[in-house]
Amino acid sequence: MGDSRVAVRPILKWAGGKRQLLPELRAFYPRRFRNYFEPFLGSGAVFLDLHNRGLLAGRGARLSDINADVIGCYRAVRDEVDDVIDVLRALEDAYAAHGAEHFYDVRDRVFNPARRGMQAAADPAAAYTPSLAAMLIYLNRTGFNGLFRVNARGDFNVPAGRYVRPRICDEANLRAWSAALNRPDVVLEACPFDEALVEAGREDFVYLDPPYAPVSGTARFTSYTAGGFGAVDQESLQRTVIALASRRAAVLLSNSAAPQIRALYATHSGVRSAGLRATQVAARRAINSQAARRGPVREYLITNVSRRSV
């Protein structure tokens, strides 16, 4: 297991989380790299996989997301894990006693009002408290399908899920997450992907897992930020990916097999000229309101790294 005795697991469920796709992704990890960049951090599954396998030893890791809740939560776990655990234990006990009633009470009367104050701060991620982090983890672990979704006002509006005994406060894993984030040269930033990648260059490894392009007009992902991530953002990301490849960074991007993504990567001459290739792989889509539709789907992996056996 490399330099980590305990395999750290994500503490947040995330739409499109990559734990189930890791066997495919590992085939495109570069054999050697300098620093690691992940600008759509989400659940952090790929960062944790690299950490658990000892592949980040002696390397810097720049982890970022435009979602201030994600970065604020992880910073609180990194810096004040004892306080996060204390609040999360109390939330776990209250959920065991009151279930969905307690979920909605926390969501509407405590978490969302506190988030409005956080969002109004000059640096929202820096304003995140251990209490907010614990509530985010709690709502994420007990909400419908583990979604993070906000409405037009920016309020978290995921309904309660149907769980009998959810694991809410996993103290050992929270402490392992804190230790992983406290490693030397690990940076957590709340910023757009293009800002996060300005310094990425030759021999760096960049993994990009943006909000996926919809595969149809009715399959749109409901935004995890109020601003969304639309067609223009996907086009901007493509230009960034080409620029990274031109700077000799090792690039690995995952996205849906939507027509727009095929046009941007699979048939685009500039992508091929930069040494990038698009490969379709099978994945399992777990977040759908209808269980029958949570089956295998095709996704694209776009990379300039040669596939290897793992």
Secondary structure, 3 states (H helix, E strand, C coil): CCCCCCCCCCCCCCCCCCHHHHHHHHCCCCCCCCCEEECCCCCCHHHHHHHHCCCCCCCCEEEEECCHHHHHHHHHHHHCHHHHHHHHHHHHHHHHHHCHHHHHHHHHHHHHHHHHHHHCCCCHHHHCCHHHHHHHHHHHHHEHHHCCCECCCCCECCCECCCCCCCCCCHHHHHHHHHHHCCCCEEEEECCHHHHCCCCCCCCEEEECCCCCCCCCCCCCCCCCCCCCCHHHHHHHHHHHHHHHHCCCEEEEEEECCHHHHHHHHCCHHHHHCCCEEEEEEEECCCCCCHHHCCEEEEEEEECCCCCCC
